[in-house]
Amino acid sequence: MLMEIIKYKNTDRRYAQTLQLRDVILRQPIGLSIYDEDLSYESENFFFGMVENDELLGTVNYFAKSDNVAQVCAFAVRADKQKQGIGSQLIIALLIELQARNFKKCIVSARPEAVKFYEKFGFTVDAPVKTKQDGMSMMMELNF
């Protein structure tokens, strides 16, 4: 069973799997449905996915907030595949791409329970922020 990281856009067939995974991991636990959201803005996003046997195990995406700043969003790993390094591999792949594309900073709005994960990669907490979806998040940043 070979796992590989792929890159894709919201026009790719993987996007439907991405939405399903994000709905289960990020929305259903807080009583929401991703299918009620207008995600048309994601046409500008770049997606990374970890796949095994043509099945999406994890996903993360980013968009250019400005010429020099990228924002990470919608990071989800299947519940039965968490704590196995998939998320770390996805973040590393994403950060390598951001550096190759000459971004100077990466930001993320992280749930409190994810702060330690992002700190492993050098992110620091900038400020707490209130989000409409899930209450409180921490704005974090990483300078390249």
C-alpha positions as CSV (number, residue, x, y, z in Angstrom):
1,M,0.0,0.0,0.0
2,L,1.8,3.1,-1.3
3,M,0.7,6.4,0.0
4,E,1.5,9.5,-2.1
5,I,0.9,13.2,-1.9
6,I,-0.9,14.7,-4.9
7,K,-1.7,18.4,-5.8
8,Y,-5.0,19.4,-7.3
9,K,-7.6,22.1,-7.8
10,N,-11.3,22.3,-7.0
11,T,-12.0,21.2,-10.6
12,D,-10.3,17.8,-10.0
13,R,-12.3,14.7,-9.2
14,R,-10.6,14.6,-5.8
15,Y,-12.5,17.7,-4.7
16,A,-15.7,15.8,-4.0
17,Q,-13.7,13.5,-1.6
18,T,-12.1,16.6,-0.1
19,L,-15.5,18.0,0.7
20,Q,-16.7,14.8,2.2
21,L,-13.6,14.4,4.4
22,R,-13.8,18.0,5.6
23,D,-17.5,17.7,6.3
24,V,-16.9,14.6,8.5
25,I,-13.9,15.9,10.3
26,L,-14.4,19.7,10.5
27,R,-18.1,20.5,10.2
28,Q,-20.3,17.6,11.5
29,P,-18.6,17.6,15.0
30,I,-19.8,21.2,15.5
31,G,-23.3,20.6,14.0
32,L,-22.7,22.1,10.6
33,S,-22.6,20.9,7.0
34,I,-20.0,21.9,4.5
35,Y,-22.6,21.6,1.8
36,D,-24.5,24.6,3.2
37,E,-21.4,26.8,2.5
38,D,-20.6,28.9,-0.6
39,L,-17.1,27.6,-1.4
40,S,-16.8,29.2,-4.8
41,Y,-13.8,31.1,-3.6
42,E,-11.9,27.8,-3.4
43,S,-11.3,28.1,-7.2
44,E,-8.3,30.1,-6.2
45,N,-7.0,27.5,-3.7
46,F,-4.3,24.9,-4.2
47,F,-5.0,21.5,-2.6
48,F,-2.7,18.8,-1.4
49,G,-4.0,15.3,-0.6
50,M,-2.5,12.1,0.8
51,V,-3.9,9.2,-1.2
52,E,-3.7,5.4,-0.8
53,N,-5.3,3.0,-3.2
54,D,-7.0,6.0,-4.9
55,E,-8.6,7.0,-1.6
56,L,-8.1,10.4,0.0
57,L,-6.8,10.0,3.6
58,G,-6.0,13.7,4.3
59,T,-6.2,17.1,2.7
60,V,-5.0,20.7,3.2
61,N,-5.1,23.7,1.0
62,Y,-3.8,27.2,0.7
63,F,-4.4,30.4,-1.1
64,A,-2.4,33.6,-1.7
65,K,-3.6,36.1,0.8
66,S,-1.2,38.7,-0.8
67,D,1.9,38.5,-3.0
68,N,4.0,37.4,-0.1
69,V,1.5,35.8,2.3
70,A,-0.2,32.4,2.0
71,Q,-3.0,31.2,4.2
72,V,-3.4,27.5,5.1
73,C,-7.0,26.3,5.5
74,A,-9.3,23.3,5.6
75,F,-6.8,20.8,7.0
76,A,-8.4,17.4,7.7
77,V,-7.1,13.8,8.1
78,R,-9.5,10.8,8.3
79,A,-10.1,9.9,11.9
80,D,-8.7,6.4,11.6
81,K,-5.5,7.7,10.0
82,Q,-4.7,10.5,12.5
83,K,-1.5,10.4,14.5
84,Q,0.3,8.5,11.8
85,G,2.3,11.3,10.2
86,I,-0.1,12.0,7.4
87,G,-0.8,15.6,8.5
88,S,2.9,16.3,9.1
89,Q,3.7,15.1,5.6
90,L,1.0,17.2,4.1
91,I,2.2,20.4,5.9
92,I,5.8,19.7,4.9
93,A,4.8,19.4,1.3
94,L,2.8,22.6,1.5
95,L,5.5,24.5,3.2
96,I,8.1,23.4,0.6
97,E,5.8,24.6,-2.2
98,L,5.2,28.0,-0.5
99,Q,9.0,28.5,-0.2
100,A,9.5,27.5,-3.8
101,R,6.8,30.0,-4.8
102,N,8.7,32.7,-2.9
103,F,6.1,33.4,-0.2
104,K,7.6,35.2,2.8
105,K,5.0,34.2,5.4
106,C,2.4,31.5,6.0
107,I,-0.6,32.1,8.3
108,V,-3.3,29.7,9.6
109,S,-6.3,30.1,11.9
110,A,-5.8,27.1,14.2
111,R,-8.2,25.5,16.6
112,P,-6.7,25.5,20.1
113,E,-6.2,21.8,20.0
114,A,-4.1,22.1,16.8
115,V,-1.7,24.8,18.1
116,K,1.0,22.4,19.3
117,F,0.9,20.6,15.9
118,Y,1.6,23.8,14.0
119,E,4.3,24.8,16.6
120,K,6.3,21.7,15.6
121,F,6.8,23.3,12.2
122,G,7.8,26.7,13.5
123,F,4.5,28.5,13.6
124,T,4.0,31.0,16.4
125,V,0.7,32.3,17.9
126,D,0.0,35.8,16.7
127,A,-3.4,36.4,18.3
128,P,-6.7,34.7,19.2
129,V,-9.5,35.2,16.8
130,K,-13.2,34.5,17.0
131,T,-14.6,32.5,14.0
132,K,-18.2,32.1,13.1
133,Q,-17.9,28.3,12.5
134,D,-16.3,27.0,15.6
135,G,-15.8,29.7,18.2
136,M,-12.2,30.6,19.1
137,S,-9.2,30.0,16.9
138,M,-5.6,31.1,17.2
139,M,-4.0,33.1,14.4
140,M,-0.6,31.6,13.8
141,E,2.2,32.6,11.5
142,L,5.5,31.2,10.1
143,N,8.0,33.5,8.4
144,F,10.3,32.0,5.8
